[in-house]
Amino acid sequence: MKWLKTIVLIFAMIIAFLLATLAVNQEEMALTFAVWETPFTLSMFWWLLAAFLIGLTFGLSNALWMNVKARMQARKLKRSLAQAESELERLRSLTVQS
């Protein structure tokens, strides 16, 4: 039950932050990159939210990719270790028989 309270509190804090940011950043603006400018204007809140969500998406996908790579490497190493242990047991049984 404690985890549910924590989730509700975090969610309420995020909503409060978003509403406060929305209330403060109402200035309409167009983004300019070197000589190119966006053909439409949005409030600063929406630009910041879009940048945050894009960054969050890229960050999470990168973390997921690194996690998958680490798991594949661990699986490969476990397979190699099991193969080496079975070879060691085979060699030990040969020396005991000799």
C-alpha positions in Angstrom: 0.0 0.0 0.0 3.0 2.3 0.7 4.1 2.0 -3.0 0.6 3.2 -4.1 0.8 6.3 -1.9 4.3 7.0 -3.4 3.1 6.6 -6.9 0.1 8.9 -6.3 2.3 11.5 -4.6 4.8 11.5 -7.5 2.0 11.7 -10.0 0.5 14.7 -8.2 3.8 16.4 -8.1 4.3 15.9 -11.8 0.9 17.3 -12.6 1.5 20.3 -10.3 4.8 21.0 -12.0 3.3 20.8 -15.5 0.4 23.1 -14.5 2.8 25.6 -13.0 5.1 25.5 -16.0 2.1 25.9 -18.3 0.9 28.9 -16.4 4.3 30.6 -16.5 5.6 29.9 -20.0 2.8 31.3 -22.2 4.9 33.4 -24.5 4.4 32.4 -28.1 7.6 31.8 -30.0 9.0 30.1 -33.1 12.2 28.1 -33.0 15.2 29.3 -35.1 18.0 27.0 -36.2 20.8 28.9 -37.9 18.8 30.5 -40.8 15.7 28.2 -40.7 12.7 29.1 -38.6 9.7 27.0 -37.7 6.6 28.0 -39.8 4.4 28.0 -36.7 4.6 29.4 -33.1 3.9 27.6 -29.9 4.1 28.6 -26.3 7.5 28.0 -24.6 5.9 25.3 -22.5 5.0 23.1 -25.5 8.5 23.5 -26.9 10.1 22.5 -23.6 7.7 19.6 -23.1 8.5 18.3 -26.7 12.2 18.6 -26.1 11.9 16.8 -22.7 9.8 14.0 -24.3 12.2 13.6 -27.2 15.1 13.4 -24.8 13.3 11.0 -22.5 12.5 8.7 -25.5 16.1 8.7 -26.8 17.5 8.2 -23.3 15.2 5.3 -22.5 15.8 3.6 -25.9 19.5 4.0 -25.4 19.3 2.4 -21.9 17.1 -0.4 -23.3 19.7 -1.0 -26.0 22.6 -1.1 -23.6 20.6 -3.4 -21.3 19.9 -5.8 -24.1 23.6 -5.8 -25.2 24.7 -6.5 -21.6 22.2 -9.4 -21.2 23.3 -10.9 -24.5 27.0 -10.7 -23.4 26.2 -12.2 -20.0 24.3 -15.1 -21.7 27.3 -15.7 -24.0 29.7 -15.7 -21.1 27.5 -18.1 -19.1 27.4 -20.4 -22.0 31.2 -20.2 -22.4 31.6 -20.8 -18.6 29.3 -23.9 -18.7 31.3 -25.3 -21.6 34.6 -24.7 -19.8 33.3 -26.3 -16.6 32.1 -29.4 -18.5 35.5 -29.6 -20.2 37.2 -29.3 -16.8 35.0 -32.1 -15.4 35.8 -34.3 -18.4 39.5 -33.8 -17.9 39.2 -34.4 -14.1 37.5 -37.7 -14.7 40.2 -38.7 -17.2 43.0 -38.0 -14.6 41.1 -39.9 -11.9 40.8 -42.9 -14.2 44.5 -42.9 -15.0 
